[in-house]
């Protein structure tokens, strides 16, 4: 069953409904700044195949790049490193990421580009059932990967029995080897992560949905508003043309693509 979303997630969904229409601007004719492109190995969203970045997010960004006059190589990095780069320098595009309280201070977001459910999984042979998130701590340890939205949501709800890994594949293996009782992962990536470690979807089962989230392209603080607006304008055109939906179907099958589009500007800090 779908849990009650955290206060932040609920507020975020309200903001999405409002669309922040007052913050949409027309792009000017000035040249768009080149942005550095960083992502993580998180198939099918982004990963490397024979040394070439690919996945839904990689293909989407590469569709947008020539429209904006750039053709930079996408860097596929561990999430913590990609996030650190994007948090500390201007003109960096990080994808794909959800919006959280911490990230609101560091990034401007455009999209959404995908929707996913953050889910707790158990081994298929485990009789466990979870009716509310408060039951998790007493039931066992949750495998998460570093800086993930799932880890953040669990910590916000007071779930501290976490085993943190550097890659989601490690957390999946820990579940299958019974080193953790639960694995927290966005559902879009589960099938590909399991294939990557030689496992099957039938080896695990979903036991609780923590939240449904939207994923975005995130621009680091210090990137010009004009650059962000230009990327958003081209993303809108891609959605309106039908090319976005066709790409989404290629990677995610029958799942409905998010066709709305917004800009969420970073929250300014006081002092």
N, C-alpha and C positions, 0 to 999 in steps of 0.2 A: 504494500500500500504506500501511497505518497505521503510523506510526513508533512507536518506543519513547517513551512519555511522559516528560517531565521528572520529576525526583524529586518536585517539588512536586505536579504533576498526579497522579502515582500515589498520593501520600499523600492528596490530596484525594478521589480516588475511593474509597480505603479508608474515609475518614471518612464519605463518603456511604453506603457500605454499612453502617457501624455505625449511622448515622442520628442520632448525638448524642442518643439518646433521653433521656439524663439531663438534657438542657437544654431539654426541652419543658415548658412551664408552662401551666396553665389561665389564661384571661383573667379579670380581675376585673371588677367592675361599675363601676369609675371611668370617667369620660369619657375618650375617646381624644384625644390631642393632635392638632391639625391639623398635617400635614406638607406642606412645599413639594415639588412634583413636578417633577423635571427629567429630561430625556432628550435623546437626540441624533436627528438626521435619519438614520435607518438602516433604510429600508424593507426588508422588510415589518414589522419589529419596531416601529418608531416613525417617524413623519414627519407633515408637515402637508399637508392637502389643502384647497385653497381657504381657507387660514388656520385650519383646524380640525385639532387634533392627532388622529391616528388610528393605525392599525397594530395588530398583535396586542397589543403591550405597552400601548399607549394604551387600547385597548378593555378590556383586562384590568384595568388600574388604575381605569378609570371604572366598571367593574362592581363593584369592591371599595369604592370611595369611599362611596357612599350607605349601605352596610352598616356603615360606621365613622363615620357622621355628619359627613362632609365632602364638599365638592364644589369642590375647587380646580382652577384651570385648569392644564393640563400645559404646561410651558415646553419647547419644542423648541429646543435650543441646539447649537452646536458641541461635540463631545465634551470637548475640553480645558476649555472653560468650565464645562460641566455638572459635570465631575469636580472642578474647583477649588471650585465652590460647595458641593458635597456633602462635600468634604474639610475644609472650614473652618468649618462652622456646624452646630449640632444641628437636629433636626427637618426633615431633608431626605431625600426618597426619590429615589434615582437608579436608573434602569432603562434597558435590561437590562444586567447586567454579570456577568462571570465572577469567580471568586475567584482572587486571586494573593497572593504573599507581602506585597507592599506594601499591597494593599487590605485584607488581614486586620486591619491595625492601625487602620483608619479606619472600618470598616463592620460592621454586623450584617446578615446575609443571610438571606432566606427564599426558599423554593422547593424545587427549581428550577422555573422557568416555561418553559424551552425547552432543547433540546440541539442543539449545532451542531458541525460539524467545521471546524477552522481549516486551511485548504488553500492550497497554492501553486498558482497558475494561470499558464500560459504562453499565448502566442498559438497558435491552432489550427494555424497553418502552421509552427510551430517544432518541429523534430525532437527537441528535448531530452527526455531522460527522467532522472528522479532516483530513485536507489535508496536513498540515505541523505542525511540533512540536511547532512552534512559536505561534500557535493558542491556545495552551492548557492553558496558564496562564490566558487569558481573559475569558476562558470558565468555569473554576472552579478549585476546589482543587483536587489534586491527592493523593490517599492513597498509601503509601509505607511502607515496613517494614525496621527496622533499619539495617544499614550497607549493604543493598542489592545492587546488581549491578544496578538494575533499578533506585533506589534512586540516586546513583552516576551518572549515565548517564543523568538523568533529571537535576541534579544540574550543571553538566558540560555544559548543553545547556541553563542555565540561568532560569530553571523552579524552582521557590522557593516556590510556593503555594503547599506545601506538608504537609500532615498529617502523622506523623511517628508513626508506631505501633511496638510492640515487636514481633508480630507473623503475618504471612500472613493471617491467618483466621480472625484476627481483621480487617484488611484492607478490606477483602471481605465483612464482615458484615457491615462495614461503607458504602460501596457502595450500598448494598442492602437496607439499611435504609436511603439512600440519604444524609448521612453526608459528603460524598465526591462525586464528579461527575465522577471521574475516579479511576480505580484500576490498578496499575502497577504490573504485575506479569509475570514470565516465563511461557510459555504456557504448558510445560510439567506437571506442578503441578496443573493447574487450576481445572480440573475435580475432583481430589481427595480433594482439599481444599474445594470446594463447597459441595461435599458429606459430608465432615467432619462437616459442619455447617448446614446440612439439606437443602441445595439449589441445583438447577439444572443448567446445562450449558445453558439451554434455558432462564434462568433468566437474562443473561448478553449477551453482544455482543462485539467482538473486534472492536476497532475503529482506532487503529494506531499501527503499529509495529515500535518500536524504534530501535531495533538492533537484529541481529541474533548472538548468542554467542556460544562458545564452553565451556564445563565444564570439570574440571580437578580434579585429586588428587593433593593436595598441601602439600608439606613438609616444615616445619618451618625452618627458617634460623638457621644454626648450625648443622642440620642433615648432616651426612657424605655423600659426593658425591657417595660413593660406595653403601650406602643404597638406595639412590634415583635411581641409575642405576639398582640395582637388582630388585626393584619393577617395574621399567619400562620394564625390560627384561621379567619378568613374565607376565606383562600385554600384551606385544607383543605376547607371546606364546599363551595366552588365545584368543587373536583375531585371530591368525593364525589357531587355532584348530577349530574355529567355535563356541566354547562355549560362547564367548562374544556376538556374534550375537543372539544366542538362548536366552540368558538371557535378552538382550535388547528387543527382540520380546515379551518375557513374560510380561514385564512391560510397554512397549510403543507401542505394536501392530505393525502396518505396517510402522512406522517411520524408516527410514534407519539408521543403526548404524554407527558411525564414526569409520572407520577401520584404518585410518592413525594413526601414533604414533610418538610423539616427547617428548623431554625434553626441558623445558624452564628454564634456570638457573636464579636465582634471580639477580637483577641488583645491582651491587656493588656501594655503596655510597662513595663519595669522602670526605676525611677529617676525 
